[in-house]
Amino acid sequence: MRGTTVDELAAQHDAILTLRGGSLTEVDHVVVASVVPQLTAAYQRLAERYLGRAAVVVGPGVRTGMPLLIDNPHELGADRLVNAVAAYRRYGGPCVVVDFGTATTLDVVSAAGEYMGGVIAPGIETSLDALTSRAARLMKVDLLPPPRCIGRSTVESMQSGLVIGAAAMVDGLVARIEGELGVPPVVVATGGLAPLVTPLSAEIELHDPLLTLQGLRTVHELNTQAPPASRPRGGRR
């Protein structure tokens, strides 16, 4: 995807939309949250070339409605920010978003809707890749919940460490976050591997697979809706 040209990107999305009974020409707006600069630039060019308008790119200068209480807001990944925005809008605060992707991230929002910071840990698949590439006698295993924590084979032992271990890590981190907040947060899971881990976690309350898309929509609306027209002074009301 990183080396994909704008025309190739447009053709791919048009093909996907065609399968759903639509086409790229029916798209009115584009909003982008990417941590890959090349892809961000490609989607910006796609919007300008094929839609005749600029894309909304989540990043510095874009309205999100959420104050960022971190040392360097420029370091915050766009996906983590839109997750936090969506979670607060949908579930209130304080809340914690657990995103199971390439990295497992926990993002914390205060009761007042402020982004407070979070945690970044290796994702489950990332951990599996690292484990099998560095340990000669360990093989790739299916990411499935094992029947028990105490594995009775190498496969079960790896699944326990990867899957149950991910749930235990999240539970431990949420407990520490709650200790710092002083009140229990709402804990929401999202990301591709969330369905695998959520049933094993004692702290995760909700699974919202569309959370990131909801956040993108919210940010787009905040940055494209026209402000209400001001009343002329001295006129009739």
C-alpha angles and dihedrals in degrees: 000000000000093000095041115127122231092252092050090049091050092049092050094051093043089054091050092048091047089058087057094049097261140087141219090257089067093059113106103183142017126208119186131200108174137149091200109086093201092056092046090055092046093053091047090055091045091055092048096044101041104025101030094230139087121264120237105241117198107231143083113351095021117120114242102157089234125108113223113224096189133110097248117017090189089070094060114105114239092231092055091050096051090046090055093047092050095045093052092046093049104035108016126227158351090031140154124213115206111197116191105202137109083323125025105233133184117199121191127210123187127231087259093055097257122144103237103180134262152204133289120199133163113280120243095253091043090053091049092051092049093047096050094043094053102036111064096202097047119091135197111277133192111263099240133135108263119230091247141010093241101069117217094198138030090259093051091045092053092046089050093051094044103039106024088035090057091052092047091049092052092047092050093047093047090051090054092046090052089052090055094044094046092220132066113263128214105255117212126184127206138157134082097294097041093102089057097053105028096077090053096051124093093197105044108094103174138032114206111176093181097049096112092049090049089052092050090052092050093050091047092052092049091054102041107038112103115240115249114272113259119238116247112250116254094013129123118281 
